[in-house]
C-alpha cells in the first residue's frame, strides 16, 4: 500500500489529466444536448401514451 502515503498520493495526483477548456466546453455541450433530447423524447412518449389511453377510454 505504497500509494497510501503522502508521497504516493502526490504521485497519483500528478497523474491526473485535467480537461482543457476546449474539451470541457465540448463535453458540456454534448451533455446539454443529450439531456434536452431525452427530455423531449420522454415528453413525446408521455403525450403519445396519454393520447392512446384517451382514445381507448381508459382516461377521461
C-alpha positions in Angstrom: 0.0 0.0 0.0 2.7 2.5 -1.1 0.0 4.7 -2.6 -1.5 5.2 0.9 1.1 7.8 2.0 1.6 11.4 1.3 4.2 10.8 -1.4 2.0 8.1 -3.0 -1.0 10.4 -3.0 1.2 13.2 -4.5 2.3 10.9 -7.3 -1.3 9.9 -8.1 -2.4 13.5 -8.2 0.3 14.3 -10.7 -1.0 11.6 -13.0 -4.4 13.3 -13.2 -5.1 14.8 -16.6 -7.4 17.8 -16.1 -9.5 18.6 -19.2 -8.6 21.6 -21.3 -11.1 24.4 -21.9 -12.0 23.2 -25.3 -12.6 19.6 -24.1 -14.7 20.9 -21.2 -16.8 23.1 -23.5 -17.3 20.3 -26.0 -18.3 17.8 -23.2 -20.6 20.3 -21.6 -22.4 21.0 -24.9 -22.8 17.2 -25.5 -24.3 16.7 -22.1 -26.8 19.6 -22.5 -27.8 18.3 -26.0 -28.2 14.7 -24.7 -30.3 15.9 -21.7 -32.5 18.1 -23.9 -33.0 15.3 -26.4 -34.1 12.8 -23.8 -36.3 15.4 -22.1 -38.2 16.0 -25.3 -38.2 12.2 -26.1 -39.9 11.4 -22.7 -42.4 14.2 -23.0 -43.3 13.0 -26.5 -43.7 9.4 -25.2 -45.9 10.6 -22.4 -48.0 12.6 -24.8 -48.4 9.6 -27.2 -49.3 7.2 -24.4 -51.8 9.5 -22.9 -53.4 10.0 -26.4 -53.7 6.3 -26.8 -55.2 5.8 -23.4 -57.6 8.7 -24.1 -58.7 7.1 -27.4 -59.2 3.7 -25.6 -61.3 5.5 -22.9 -59.0 4.5 -20.1 -58.5 8.1 -19.0 -61.0 10.9 -19.4 
